Amino acid sequence: MNTTRRLPQALTIHQAAESSPSLARLTELVQESNDRLKAIESLLPVGLRPAVKAGPIDNESWCLLVSSNAAAAKIRQLIPLIQARLLGKGWKVTSIRLKILIAKK
């Protein structure tokens, strides 16, 4: 009698996403957010690019994650250009939110 138990085989994140509609949708949103950031990257000053990360998409609202108040202030000035670029690329974005990330010490 064999009493050895088999552990379930591990899945990659892509395999798990394919088998779950909610994970698949989340994966699509993450990819779309990253694509949006790539589309607007040339609008951002070179020195600010590392300070901005793609954030969540909520219907027609998009969030950018920013590393400091100073970077957020500059990006706020660019929001009309960012929205125009996104609309030109086919994304309907009616609002862009900025969230400042606080670094843990």
Beta strands, then each sheet from edge to edge (+ up, - down):
strand 1: 52-58
strand 2: 61-66
strand 3: 95-100
sheet 1: 1+ 2- 3-
end
